[in-house]
Amino acid sequence: MMKKKNMWKYIKSYKFQSILIKNFLLIFLIVFIPVIIITISVQSKYNNAVEDEIKTANYNAAIKTQATIDRAMQDTTRLATHLSISSVYDLFFISNKTFADYYNIIDIIYDRTREYISLDDYVHSVYLQSDSLGILYDSIDNAIKQVGLENSTLQEEDWYIKDKADNNKINRYFAWRETRDGQITGNYVSVIHYVRKKRTKILGSVTINLKVNHLAKMADMIYSENDVKTIVIDNETKKVIISKNTDDFLKNISDIDVFKSIDYSKIDKSEILSVDNEQYIITNVKSHYGNWTYLSVLPLTSYSNDVNRIYEYVKNILIAYMIISLILSYLLTMKTYEPVSTVMRIIDNPQMWDREKHRNKNEVKYISDNIFKIIISNTELEEELRNKITLLDKAQNKALQSQMNPHFLFNTLEAINWTAIELLDGYNEASDMISNLSEVLRYSLDGEQFSSVKDEVKYCKIYINIMKKRYKNKLEVKWNIQEEVYDNRIMKLTLQPIIENAIYHGIKPKRDKGLIEISCNSMNDKLQITIKDDGVGMTKEEEIELNTKINDKYLLRNQGIGMYNVNQRIKLLYGDEYGLKVISSKGIGTSIIIDLPYEK
């Protein structure tokens, strides 16, 4: 119970940043996401497989319809050809009315034709026309003239005359609607076979009219608002010539709702298209007879119930699996979070941790031991930090101890200045030196710890002017400061103690004119100041000893505020990578290199 309370406390404290919550979500997602991905993948593949199967089935059905109707057209074409060359019919096409047995032949042709018509249910009638004897039964061109071209797939009034004049024209296929007294009496697809002598001279024609509704029924062309719909289209006129729905006959395809926005000429076999936000499988099959297309349309909604049942089943499985995943994730999270909870209790209250009680060598024991090591190490670091702060305080106190009361000092210098002016009847060299000294002291005692390079250089120049008056013509100073570093922040009284060192320990013992060169440059993220003199210099051993002394962190206890103090203040403020370095050669001179952070 205590563990649960602690965990709830951690969750409330850290919310979604809590490792407990993160672990739980991670475990849950690792367990659950693969199942989601697999399910979606399988479902997608299933959908594709179902669509492919439906497309294949629909295409096969369209092929079956095409084969049935094309076979009927082939048989009809063969029948028309057979009639044109059979002995009885041949006499009709080559004879004339003076032939003695004309009426006897007509009777034979009539009986024989009735036999052919009775062979197939879809054959409605046979029209024979002889150029020498005239019309037998009926003339197809006259029939079309009676009903009009708008009730057929023919496009020209003189189509029959043009066909007879074209020696290469053997057969023609077209559809038409017969009407009597304004009533529709039949929808037909007709096959005309032109009878020619040696393929040139026209003798007449054989026309066989097929009943459209029988062709549709024979081809099992289903028609239903919610199921597959198959039609045959004349590509030249874009009119429907065969359909189970008689209302579609001779309609332009663009006038039938489902086909309005379908460009079937661009469809190869079967494709899924969206029409009015509904998915359809469209199948396109070309006819082997005539310029026709078999077009089949199947709405996918007819399969939606089966698919929805599968989706519902998958959804229930996923919900069940999600609940199982939540339970497993919770149990695994609790188990994996227990060591983290133990470590947090150690950190919250290390004194209460019983190390003897947890002797087993495991990860928790290892972590707890190292936590105690870190705690001990932190204690030591805190102690060292306190020592450094004490050293810094001592360095500042050391500097303050060397100062007199500012007000008393400035007032005294002012009094001495006026006395010198009165004694020497006006401003003089002594009064100038006192004024300069007053400015330098005011700069060093104003309480600020940092200043700019520009101010530091300014007051160092004032100090050097005092020294030049002291040493007359024995001291020369050259400045080489980059313009862009003037605004850089620098620790106050960094240069003056080093310059003072160069004068007293380098130039003065030389007893001759000396040169001090001061340069300041920016190098990447560092500011490097070099103070070089041509004084007496020092030996290599003295150079090493001096570098060692100025880097001794405890040397402040016995030193003043010179070069040692500057180096230690820099290291305490900026870190051990900054500070002073001494380079010297006996009889040549000494260079002091100061590295500082480059910061505005």
C-alpha positions in Angstrom: 0.0 0.0 0.0 2.9 2.3 0.8 4.4 1.6 -2.6 1.2 2.5 -4.4 0.9 5.8 -2.4 4.5 6.7 -3.2 4.0 6.0 -6.9 0.8 8.1 -7.0 2.8 10.9 -5.3 5.4 10.7 -8.0 2.8 10.7 -10.8 1.1 13.8 -9.3 4.5 15.5 -8.9 5.9 14.8 -12.3 2.7 14.2 -14.3 3.6 13.2 -17.9 7.3 13.7 -17.2 7.1 10.8 -14.7 9.2 7.8 -15.7 6.3 5.6 -14.5 3.9 7.2 -17.1 6.5 7.2 -19.8 7.4 3.5 -19.2 3.7 2.6 -19.2 3.0 4.4 -22.5 6.2 3.0 -24.1 5.4 -0.6 -23.1 1.8 -0.2 -24.2 2.7 1.3 -27.6 5.4 -1.4 -28.1 2.8 -4.1 -27.5 -0.1 -2.5 -29.2 1.2 -0.6 -32.2 2.6 -3.7 -34.1 -0.8 -5.3 -33.8 -2.5 -2.2 -35.2 0.0 -2.1 -38.1 -0.4 -5.8 -38.8 -4.2 -5.5 -38.6 -4.3 -2.5 -40.9 -1.9 -4.2 -43.3 -3.9 -7.5 -43.4 -7.1 -5.5 -43.7 -5.7 -3.5 -46.6 -4.5 -6.7 -48.3 -7.9 -8.3 -47.7 -9.6 -5.3 -49.3 -7.2 -5.4 -52.3 -7.8 -9.2 -52.6 -11.6 -8.8 -52.5 -11.5 -5.9 -55.0 -9.2 -8.0 -57.3 -11.6 -11.0 -56.9 -14.6 -8.9 -57.7 -12.9 -7.2 -60.6 -11.9 -10.7 -62.0 -15.4 -12.1 -61.5 -17.0 -9.1 -63.1 -14.6 -9.2 -66.0 -15.2 -13.0 -66.5 -19.0 -12.3 -66.4 -18.6 -9.6 -69.1 -16.4 -12.0 -71.2 -19.1 -14.7 -70.9 -21.7 -12.2 -72.0 -19.5 -11.1 -74.9 -18.8 -14.7 -75.9 -22.5 -15.6 -75.9 -23.7 -12.6 -77.9 -20.7 -12.7 -80.3 -21.4 -16.4 -80.9 -25.0 -15.6 -81.7 -23.9 -12.9 -84.1 -21.4 -15.3 -85.6 -24.1 -17.9 -86.1 -26.5 -15.4 -87.5 -23.8 -14.1 -90.0 -23.1 -17.7 -91.1 -26.9 -18.3 -91.5 -27.2 -15.1 -93.7 -24.2 -16.2 -95.8 -25.6 -19.7 -96.1 -29.0 -18.4 -97.3 -27.3 -16.3 -99.9 -25.5 -19.2 -101.5 -28.0 -22.1 -101.0 -29.5 -23.4 -104.3 -33.1 -22.3 -103.5 -32.2 -18.8 -102.4 -29.6 -18.4 -105.2 -32.4 -18.8 -107.8 -34.3 -16.0 -106.1 -31.3 -13.6 -106.4 -30.4 -14.4 -110.0 -33.9 -15.0 -111.5 -36.6 -12.7 -112.7 -40.4 -12.8 -112.7 -40.7 -14.5 -116.1 -39.2 -17.6 -114.7 -41.8 -20.3 -115.0 -41.5 -21.7 -111.4 -41.2 -18.3 -109.7 -44.2 -18.7 -107.4 -43.2 -22.3 -106.6 -39.8 -21.1 -105.6 -41.2 -18.4 -103.4 -43.3 -21.0 -101.5 -40.2 -23.2 -101.0 -38.2 -20.2 -99.8 -41.0 -19.2 -97.4 -41.2 -22.7 -95.8 -37.4 -23.1 -95.7 -37.0 -19.6 -94.0 -39.6 -20.5 -91.3 -37.6 -23.5 -90.5 -34.4 -21.4 -90.0 -36.3 -18.8 -87.9 -37.6 -21.6 -85.6 -34.1 -22.8 -84.9 -33.2 -20.0 -82.5 -35.5 -18.1 -80.1 -33.6 -14.9 -80.6 -34.2 -14.8 -84.5 -37.3 -12.7 -85.2 -37.5 -12.5 -89.0 -35.6 -12.8 -92.2 -35.9 -10.2 -95.0 -34.8 -11.0 -98.5 -34.3 -8.5 -101.2 -33.4 -9.2 -104.9 -32.4 -6.4 -107.2 -33.9 -8.3 -110.1 -37.1 -9.7 -108.5 -37.7 -7.0 -105.8 -38.7 -7.4 -102.2 -39.6 -10.6 -100.5 -41.3 -10.3 -97.1 -40.0 -6.8 -96.3 -37.2 -4.4 -97.1 -35.0 -3.4 -94.2 -34.2 0.0 -95.7 -37.9 0.7 -96.1 -38.5 -0.5 -92.5 -35.9 1.9 -91.2 -37.3 4.7 -93.3 -40.7 4.1 -91.7 -39.4 4.3 -88.1 -36.8 7.0 -88.8 -33.0 7.1 -88.2 -33.5 8.4 -84.6 -34.9 4.9 -83.8 -31.8 3.1 -85.0 -28.0 3.3 -84.8 -27.8 4.2 -88.5 -26.6 7.7 -89.2 -27.4 8.3 -93.0 -30.6 8.2 -95.0 -29.0 6.6 -98.0 -26.9 4.0 -96.0 -28.3 1.0 -98.1 -27.4 2.6 -101.4 -23.9 3.4 -100.2 -23.4 -0.1 -98.9 -24.4 -1.7 -102.2 -22.0 0.7 -104.1 -19.1 -0.3 -101.8 -17.8 -3.6 -103.3 -15.8 -4.3 -100.0 -18.9 -4.1 -97.9 -20.1 -7.7 -97.1 -21.9 -7.4 -93.8 -23.5 -4.7 -91.7 -24.6 -4.8 -88.0 -26.9 -2.3 -86.4 -29.9 -1.9 -84.0 -33.3 -0.4 -84.6 -36.7 -0.1 -82.9 -40.0 -1.1 -84.7 -43.1 1.0 -83.9 -46.7 0.6 -85.1 -49.4 3.2 -84.4 -47.0 4.9 -82.0 -46.4 1.7 -79.9 -43.1 -0.1 -79.6 -43.5 -3.5 -81.1 -39.9 -4.7 -80.9 -36.2 -3.9 -80.4 -33.9 -5.6 -82.9 -30.2 -6.1 -83.7 -30.0 -6.8 -87.5 -27.3 -8.6 -89.6 -27.3 -7.7 -93.3 -25.3 -9.8 -95.7 -24.9 -8.3 -99.2 -25.2 -10.9 -102.0 -22.7 -10.2 -104.8 -21.7 -11.9 -107.9 -17.9 -12.3 -108.0 -17.8 -9.7 -105.1 -18.7 -6.9 -107.5 -22.2 -7.0 -109.0 -24.9 -6.6 -106.3 -27.6 -9.2 -106.5 -29.5 -8.3 -103.3 -29.3 -8.8 -99.5 -30.2 -11.1 -96.7 -31.3 -9.4 -93.4 -31.8 -11.4 -90.2 -33.4 -9.5 -87.4 -32.6 -10.6 -83.8 -34.7 -9.9 -80.8 -32.7 -7.8 -78.3 -34.6 -9.0 -75.2 -33.9 -12.7 -76.1 -30.2 -11.9 -76.6 -30.0 -10.2 -73.2 -31.8 -13.1 -71.6 -29.6 -15.7 -73.3 -26.5 -13.9 -72.2 -27.8 -13.7 -68.6 -27.5 -9.9 -68.6 -28.7 -9.1 -65.1 -30.3 -5.8 -64.5 -30.9 -4.5 -60.9 -30.5 -1.1 -59.2 -28.2 -2.6 -56.6 -26.4 -5.2 -58.6 -24.3 -5.6 -61.8 -25.6 -3.9 -64.9 -24.3 -5.0 -68.3 -25.0 -3.2 -71.6 -23.7 -3.3 -75.2 -22.8 0.0 -76.8 -22.4 1.0 -80.4 -19.1 2.8 -80.3 -20.0 4.9 -83.4 -23.2 6.4 -82.1 -22.6 5.9 -78.3 -26.1 4.3 -78.1 -27.1 1.2 -76.1 -28.1 -1.6 -78.4 -28.5 -4.5 -76.0 -29.7 -4.3 -72.4 -31.9 -6.2 -70.1 -33.7 -2.9 -69.3 -35.7 -2.2 -72.4 -35.9 1.5 -71.4 -32.1 1.8 -72.1 -32.4 0.7 -75.8 -31.1 3.3 -78.2 -30.4 5.7 -75.4 -27.2 7.7 -75.6 -24.9 6.4 -72.8 -24.5 9.9 -71.4 -28.3 9.9 -70.7 -28.0 6.9 -68.3 -27.3 8.0 -64.7 -24.5 5.7 -63.7 -22.7 6.0 -67.0 -22.8 9.8 -67.3 -19.3 10.6 -66.0 -17.6 7.4 -67.2 -15.2 7.6 -70.1 -15.3 3.9 -70.9 -12.8 4.2 -73.8 -10.0 4.8 -71.3 -10.8 1.7 -69.2 -8.6 -1.4 -69.7 -10.5 -4.5 -68.7 -11.7 -3.7 -65.1 -11.1 -0.6 -63.0 -12.6 0.8 -59.8 -14.0 4.4 -60.3 -15.8 6.8 -58.1 -19.2 8.1 -59.4 -21.2 10.5 -57.3 -19.2 9.5 -54.2 -19.9 5.8 -54.8 -17.4 3.2 -55.8 -18.1 1.1 -58.9 -16.2 -1.6 -60.7 -16.3 -0.8 -64.5 -15.5 -3.5 -67.0 -14.8 -2.9 -70.7 -14.7 -5.7 -73.3 -14.6 -5.2 -77.0 -16.8 -7.2 -79.4 -15.4 -9.3 -82.3 -18.5 -8.5 -84.4 -19.2 -4.9 -85.2 -17.8 -1.8 -83.5 -19.4 -2.6 -80.1 -18.3 -2.5 -76.5 -19.6 -4.7 -73.6 -19.8 -2.5 -70.6 -20.4 -3.9 -67.1 -21.0 -1.8 -64.0 -21.0 -3.2 -60.5 -21.5 -1.0 -57.3 -19.2 -2.1 -54.5 -21.9 -1.3 -52.0 -23.3 -4.8 -52.7 -20.3 -6.2 -50.8 -20.3 -3.6 -48.0 -22.3 -5.7 -45.6 -19.8 -8.6 -45.7 -16.9 -6.1 -45.4 -18.6 -4.3 -42.5 -19.1 -7.6 -40.6 -15.4 -8.3 -41.0 -14.5 -4.8 -39.8 -16.8 -5.2 -36.8 -15.1 -8.4 -35.9 -11.6 -6.9 -36.3 -12.7 -3.9 -34.2 -13.9 -6.2 -31.3 -10.6 -8.1 -31.5 -8.6 -4.9 -31.3 -10.7 -3.6 -28.3 -10.1 -6.9 -26.4 -6.4 -6.8 -27.3 -6.1 -3.2 -26.2 -7.6 -4.1 -22.8 -5.2 -7.0 -22.4 -2.3 -4.8 -23.5 -3.3 -2.2 -20.9 -3.2 -4.8 -18.1 0.1 -6.3 -19.3 1.6 -2.9 -19.7 0.5 -1.9 -16.1 2.0 -5.1 -14.6 5.3 -4.8 -16.5 5.5 -1.1 -15.7 5.1 -1.7 -12.0 7.7 -4.4 -12.1 10.3 -2.3 -14.0 9.5 0.8 -12.0 10.2 -0.8 -8.6 14.0 -0.3 -8.8 13.5 3.4 -9.8 11.2 3.9 -6.8 13.8 2.4 -4.5 16.5 4.7 -5.9 14.2 7.7 -5.4 13.6 6.7 -1.7 17.4 6.5 -1.3 17.8 10.0 -2.7 14.9 11.5 -0.7 16.3 10.1 2.6 19.8 8.4 2.3 20.1 8.2 6.1 17.1 6.0 6.4 18.4 3.5 3.8 19.4 0.2 5.4 22.4 -1.0 3.4 22.7 -4.2 5.4 19.1 -5.1 4.7 19.8 -4.9 0.9 22.9 -7.0 0.7 22.0 -8.9 -2.5 24.3 -8.0 -5.4 22.0 -6.5 -8.0 21.5 -3.3 -9.9 19.7 -1.5 -7.1 22.6 -2.4 -4.7 25.1 -1.1 -7.3 23.2 2.1 -7.9 22.7 2.7 -4.1 26.4 2.3 -3.4 27.3 4.7 -6.1 24.7 7.2 -4.9 26.4 7.1 -1.5 29.8 7.6 -3.2 28.4 10.7 -5.0 26.9 12.1 -1.8 30.3 11.7 -0.1 32.0 13.2 -3.2 29.6 16.2 -3.2 30.4 16.8 0.5 34.1 17.0 -0.4 33.4 19.3 -3.3 31.3 21.6 -1.1 34.2 21.8 1.3 36.6 22.6 -1.5 34.2 25.3 -2.8 34.0 26.8 0.7 37.8 26.9 0.8 37.9 28.7 -2.6 35.4 31.2 -1.5 37.5 31.8 1.7 40.6 32.3 -0.6 38.7 34.8 -2.7 37.5 36.7 0.4 41.1 36.7 1.6 42.3 38.1 -1.7 39.7 40.8 -1.6 40.5 41.6 2.0 44.2 41.6 1.2 43.5 44.2 -1.4 41.4 46.3 0.9 43.9 46.1 3.7 46.4 47.8 1.5 44.0 50.7 0.9 43.5 53.7 3.2 40.1 55.2 3.8 39.1 56.6 0.4 37.7 59.9 1.7 40.7 60.5 3.9 43.1 59.6 1.1 41.4 61.8 -1.6 41.1 64.8 0.8 44.8 64.4 1.8 45.9 64.2 -1.8 43.7 67.3 -2.6 45.4 69.2 0.3 48.9 68.2 -0.9 48.0 69.3 -4.5 46.8 72.8 -3.4 49.9 73.2 -1.2 52.2 72.3 -4.2 50.3 74.8 -6.3 50.6 77.6 -3.7 54.3 76.9 -3.0 55.2 76.9 -6.7 52.8 79.6 -7.8 50.5 77.6 -10.0 50.1 74.2 -11.6 53.3 72.2 -11.9 54.7 68.8 -12.4 54.2 67.8 -8.8 50.5 68.8 -8.9 50.0 66.9 -12.2 51.4 63.8 -10.6 49.1 64.1 -7.6 46.1 64.7 -9.8 47.0 61.6 -11.9 47.5 59.5 -8.8 44.1 60.7 -7.4 42.4 59.5 -10.7 44.1 56.1 -10.5 43.1 55.6 -6.9 39.5 56.7 -7.5 39.3 54.1 -10.4 40.8 51.3 -8.2 38.6 52.1 -5.1 35.1 52.6 -6.7 33.9 49.2 -5.6 33.2 47.7 -9.0 34.9 44.4 -9.8 34.8 44.6 -13.6 35.3 47.3 -16.2 35.9 47.6 -20.0 39.3 47.1 -21.7 39.0 50.8 -22.8 38.7 52.0 -19.2 41.5 49.7 -18.0 43.9 51.0 -20.7 42.9 54.6 -19.9 43.8 54.4 -16.2 46.9 52.4 -17.0 48.1 55.2 -19.3 47.6 57.7 -16.4 49.6 55.4 -14.1 52.4 55.2 -16.8 52.5 59.0 -17.0 53.2 59.1 -13.3 56.0 56.6 -13.8 57.5 58.5 -16.7 57.8 61.6 -14.6 59.5 59.4 -12.0 62.0 57.8 -14.4 62.2 60.7 -16.8 63.4 59.5 -20.3 64.2 55.9 -19.2 60.7 54.5 -19.9 58.9 54.0 -23.3 55.5 52.3 -23.7 53.9 51.1 -26.9 50.2 50.1 -27.2 48.8 47.7 -29.8 45.1 47.2 -28.9 42.5 45.9 -31.5 39.6 48.3 -31.9 37.0 45.6 -31.5 38.2 44.5 -28.0 37.8 47.9 -26.4 34.2 47.0 -25.2 35.3 43.6 -23.8 34.5 43.0 -20.1 37.7 42.6 -18.0 38.5 42.1 -14.4 39.5 45.5 -12.9 43.2 46.0 -12.0 44.4 43.3 -14.3 47.0 45.3 -16.3 48.3 47.8 -13.7 49.9 45.3 -11.3 51.6 43.5 -14.3 52.9 46.8 -15.8 54.2 47.8 -12.3 56.0 44.4 -12.1 57.6 45.0 -15.5 58.9 48.5 -14.4 60.2 47.5 -11.0 61.6 44.0 -11.8 62.5 44.4 -15.5 63.3 48.0 -16.5 64.5 49.5 -13.2 67.4 47.0 -12.6 68.5 47.5 -16.2 69.6 51.1 -15.4 69.1 52.0 -19.0 66.1 53.1 -21.2 63.5 50.4 -21.3 60.6 49.5 -23.6 57.2 48.0 -22.6 54.9 46.7 -25.3 51.3 46.0 -24.5 49.1 44.2 -27.0 45.5 42.9 -26.8 43.9 40.6 -29.4 40.8 38.4 -29.7 41.5 34.7 -30.5 38.3 32.6 -31.1 36.5 32.7 -27.7 39.5 34.1 -25.8 41.0 37.6 -25.2 44.8 37.5 -25.0 46.8 40.3 -23.5 50.6 40.3 -23.7 52.8 42.7 -21.6 56.4 42.4 -22.9 59.4 44.3 -21.6 63.1 44.3 -22.7 64.4 44.3 -19.1 66.9 42.1 -17.4 64.8 38.9 -17.8 65.4 35.7 -15.8 66.9 32.3 -16.2 64.8 29.2 -17.2 64.9 27.9 -13.6 63.6 31.3 -12.3 60.9 31.3 -15.0 59.7 27.8 -14.0 59.7 28.7 -10.3 57.7 31.9 -10.9 55.1 30.1 -13.0 54.7 27.5 -10.3 54.3 30.1 -7.6 51.7 32.2 -9.3 49.6 29.0 -9.9 49.7 27.9 -6.3 46.1 28.4 -5.1 47.2 28.7 -1.4 49.9 31.3 -2.0 47.5 34.2 -1.4 48.0 33.7 2.3 51.4 35.3 2.3 51.5 37.4 -0.9 50.4 40.9 -1.7 48.2 42.1 -4.6 50.7 41.8 -7.4 51.0 39.2 -10.2 50.0 36.3 -7.9 46.8 38.0 -6.8 45.8 38.8 -10.4 46.4 35.2 -11.5 44.4 33.7 -8.6 41.5 36.2 -9.0 41.2 35.3 -12.7 41.2 31.5 -12.0 38.6 31.9 -9.2 36.3 34.0 -11.4 36.7 32.3 -14.8 38.2 28.8 -14.2 41.6 27.1 -14.4 41.8 27.4 -18.3 42.4 31.2 -17.9 45.2 33.1 -16.1 48.8 34.2 -16.5 51.8 32.6 -18.1 55.4 33.9 -17.8 58.0 33.6 -20.7 61.4 35.0 -20.1 65.0 35.0 -21.3 68.0 36.2 -19.3 69.3 39.6 -20.6 66.5 39.8 -23.3 63.3 40.5 -21.4 60.0 39.0 -20.1 56.6 38.5 -21.5 53.5 38.0 -19.4 50.6 36.4 -21.4 47.1 36.8 -19.9 44.2 34.7 -21.2 40.7 35.9 -20.4 37.2 35.1 -21.8 36.1 37.1 -24.8 32.8 38.7 -23.7 31.2 42.0 -24.4 
